[in-house]
Amino acid sequence: MKKTVINLILFAFVLAITLISILSITGIETNRFNKLISEKTSQVLDINLKLETVKFKINPKEISLFLETQNPEIIYRDLFLPISNIKVYVNFLSLLKSDLKIKKVSLVTEEIDIIHVNKLSKIIKPSTFKSLINNKIKQGKLISEIEIFLNDDGFIKDFITKGTIKNLKVELLNSINLKETNLSFFADKNDILIKNVFGFLEEIKISDGFIKINLENGIKINSNFNSKIDFSDQVNEKFTKLLKKFDFIRGLKTLKADLNNNFSIQLDQTYKIKDYNYNVAGKLEKSKIALSSPIKNKFFIEEIKNIYLSDFKMRTIFKPKNLKIIGEGKYSFDNSNFLDVNLENNLNDDNLSLKLGFDYKKNIEIDLINYKKPKSAVANILLVLEKKKDNININELSLKEENNSIKIKGLSFNNNKLISFKNIEVKTANNDFKIEKNKKILIKGTKFDATNLNKFFTNQSKEDRFKKINSAIEIDFKNVNVPMSEELQNFKLIGEIKKGQFVKISSKGDFGGNNFLDISMKKNKNNNKKYLEIYSDLTRPLLSEYSFFKGLSGGKLIFTSIIDGSKSNSKLKIENFNVINAPGVIKLLSLADLGGLVDLAEGEGLSFDILEINMEKNENILKLNEIIALGPSLSVLMEGYQNENGLTSLRGTIVPAKTLNKMISKIPVIGKIVIPKEVGEGLFGISFKMKGPKGNIKTTINPIRTLTPRFIQKIVEKNKEVK
């Protein structure tokens, strides 16, 4: 008995295993329930379903019973769906009662043209997913498995689909197309997971792509992929339009790069972008950026139109109102002679923070300190700044070139006007000084090269960049190099600056050899006028920048000026000087046919007892009301003007001393001068005109027989002063 029971149990076990094996592998074929299954499935999925042979099978993993058929005929709204296999998971008891309850339907498709999926999408997701497929997906071939889950009432509660797509084309933002793309995917009603993406984003080759799409409350897309870019001829205009907010993108002309990309995009239910974040990291093998406006300033002598990058490792973050770039590599302005550069840039709306370090090999000239970097030398430049609307804060600006260094910290500008600074340190071959700003501006050092100081201030624009500076100032230099290879020692200045202008000066310096320089300025509180006086035992260093005084040597200088806002009345007086080999003077004497004086001017020089210039200056013009020079060989009287563009116009009279002395001796009355007729015999002088733009002044002459009483009176008066 016991043996019989054991045998029955074993038989039952073997039978069960056999039955399970048959049901799981081959199934049991039947046509009994074809009509019932077809009707119920068609009802649930809104399709026309015709079944041929149906097999009962069991899923061992889920321990569930299902019905399977191959190559069923499925028609959805006149669209034939090429389904290779269908499985219908049912409640077995309901099947026996002819009250079929379907728990799940599993479909395996043949290769489908993805355009046909737009109709099928209405079953799967009748809103956002449908619109995405219909509007954005343009082509592709699809093979997929779809599992549709139903509730007890026979309605779809969820679905899962997975598969592969070949030769996909999708229109993304601003008509940017994903094309020639292969991928695999997994999706349910809320999410789409795409991986193993290989293809092209326009001309950009992409690989190892991963995309996750969330379809709740609009569309959220997260993606990561590698890309190879080769825009050797021209950057794709679609990308420049997409990122047109960023200036450097608009100027990007060529690009070759190997990058890793990570981005997220959030679209609303109308597929408009709500937010995006694009992170890219990798290496730019080469690129060209054309600047919207060339860089040209007083320091960088050569105009910069393009920037080329090579072997540039970078990380970039794009957000709607933010651009952040971090990178290092090589750069060039002419696509050759590449140098090191590193960059940290953060543009947040209109606010900019920048840290830029780079080597620079082209010419640099800083007139203020007479620094010239040779083209062969490499300077390392560092710039750290912040910009907020009209405010620019330069936290650090430095230049290092061999033994030369310039360091600037804490510069603040508003509307290009200097507000404040912390300190400046300069060390070059001819400079060693510091500038500090605390309660007062303190400038102190062992040496300062002021060779081009006049040139620097002469070339300044009309816009006063220092008008917001108000401070006491103190200057102390042991040695100051001035023009004409002169040296000023122990120069000290105490003063006050208001609205960027000196209102008080008291200074003194020593040229050596008992020669001194004194400068003083005071402001009258009653009329707000400034009274400036300069005295110098050496003349040339103070006048070297003015071509009018070219060739002048020796003499003592006194300059006085009354300054009233932008207007001034000034007087320049120079005593006991020579003019040697001055081109303008020589040309004038040559035209006047005064050969003897030409030889003298080219040789030992023309000596003068005195030169006086009375001038009046306003914003646009310098009026030279009177210029008079008196010497033993020659006397000159001139007047004229010079406008803001450098146009000069002078007229005057020149008379050799012999002729003048002869003429004056014949004047009967020195008072109200009257020239008698007998003096008019012979030529007494020569009138001339000098007119033209800077560097191209034309001189014309006209011999005259008489001299004006004004000329004679001035000469007589000055002769008396000199004697």
Stockholm file with secondary structure:
# STOCKHOLM 1.0

chainA/1-723         MKKTVINLILFAFVLAITLISILSITGIETNRFNKLISEKTSQVLDINLKLETVKFKINPKEISLFLETQNPEIIYRDLFLPISNIKVYVNFLSLLKSDLKIKKVSLVTEEIDIIHVNKLSKIIKPSTFKSLINNKIKQGKLISEIEIFLNDDGFIKDFITKGTIKNLKVELLNSINLKETNLSFFADKNDILIKNVFGFLEEIKISDGFIKINLENGIKINSNFNSKIDFSDQVNEKFTKLLKKFDFIRGLKTLKADLNNNFSIQLDQTYKIKDYNYNVAGKLEKSKIALSSPIKNKFFIEEIKNIYLSDFKMRTIFKPKNLKIIGEGKYSFDNSNFLDVNLENNLNDDNLSLKLGFDYKKNIEIDLINYKKPKSAVANILLVLEKKKDNININELSLKEENNSIKIKGLSFNNNKLISFKNIEVKTANNDFKIEKNKKILIKGTKFDATNLNKFFTNQSKEDRFKKINSAIEIDFKNVNVPMSEELQNFKLIGEIKKGQFVKISSKGDFGGNNFLDISMKKNKNNNKKYLEIYSDLTRPLLSEYSFFKGLSGGKLIFTSIIDGSKSNSKLKIENFNVINAPGVIKLLSLADLGGLVDLAEGEGLSFDILEINMEKNENILKLNEIIALGPSLSVLMEGYQNENGLTSLRGTIVPAKTLNKMISKIPVIGKIVIPKEVGEGLFGISFKMKGPKGNIKTTINPIRTLTPRFIQKIVEKNKEVK
#=GR chainA/1-723 SS CHHHHHHHHHHHHHHHHHHHHHHHHTCEEECTTHHHHHHHHHHHHTCEEECSCEEEEEETTTTEEEEEEESCEEEETTEEECEEEEEEEECHHHHHTTCCCEEEEEEEECCEEGGGHHHHHHHHCTTHHHHHHHHHEEEEEEEEEEEEEECTTSCEEEEEEEEEEEEEEEECGGGCEEEEEEEEEEEESSEEEEEEEEEEETTEEEEEEEEEEECSSSEEEEEEEEEEEEESSCCCHHHHHHTTTSHHHHTEEEEEEEEEEEEEEEECTTCCEEEEEEEEEEEEEEEEEEEEEEECCSSBCSCEEEEEEEEEEEEEEEETTEEEEEEEEEEESSSSSCEEEEEEEEEETTEEEEEEEEEECSCEEEGGGTEEECTTSCEEEEEEEEEETTEEEEEEEEEEETTEEEEEEEEEEETTEEEECCEEEEEETTEEEEEEESSEEEEEEEEEECTTHHHHHHTCCSSCTTTTCCEEEEEEEEEEEETTTEEEEEEEEEEEEETTEEEEEEEEEEEETTEEEEEEEEECTTTCCEEEEEEESCCHHHHTTCGGGTTEEEEEEEEEEEEETTEEEEEEEEEEEEECSCHHHHHHHHHTTCHHHHHHHHTTCEEEEEEEEEEEECSSEEEEEEEEEECSSEEEEEEEEEETTCCEEEEEEEEEHHHHHHHHHTCSCSSSCCCCGGGGSSCCEEEEEEEESTTCCEEEEEEESCCCHHHHHHHHHHHHHHC
#=GC SS_cons         CHHHHHHHHHHHHHHHHHHHHHHHHTCEEECTTHHHHHHHHHHHHTCEEECSCEEEEEETTTTEEEEEEESCEEEETTEEECEEEEEEEECHHHHHTTCCCEEEEEEEECCEEGGGHHHHHHHHCTTHHHHHHHHHEEEEEEEEEEEEEECTTSCEEEEEEEEEEEEEEEECGGGCEEEEEEEEEEEESSEEEEEEEEEEETTEEEEEEEEEEECSSSEEEEEEEEEEEEESSCCCHHHHHHTTTSHHHHTEEEEEEEEEEEEEEEECTTCCEEEEEEEEEEEEEEEEEEEEEEECCSSBCSCEEEEEEEEEEEEEEEETTEEEEEEEEEEESSSSSCEEEEEEEEEETTEEEEEEEEEECSCEEEGGGTEEECTTSCEEEEEEEEEETTEEEEEEEEEEETTEEEEEEEEEEETTEEEECCEEEEEETTEEEEEEESSEEEEEEEEEECTTHHHHHHTCCSSCTTTTCCEEEEEEEEEEEETTTEEEEEEEEEEEEETTEEEEEEEEEEEETTEEEEEEEEECTTTCCEEEEEEESCCHHHHTTCGGGTTEEEEEEEEEEEEETTEEEEEEEEEEEEECSCHHHHHHHHHTTCHHHHHHHHTTCEEEEEEEEEEEECSSEEEEEEEEEECSSEEEEEEEEEETTCCEEEEEEEEEHHHHHHHHHTCSCSSSCCCCGGGGSSCCEEEEEEEESTTCCEEEEEEESCCCHHHHHHHHHHHHHHC
//
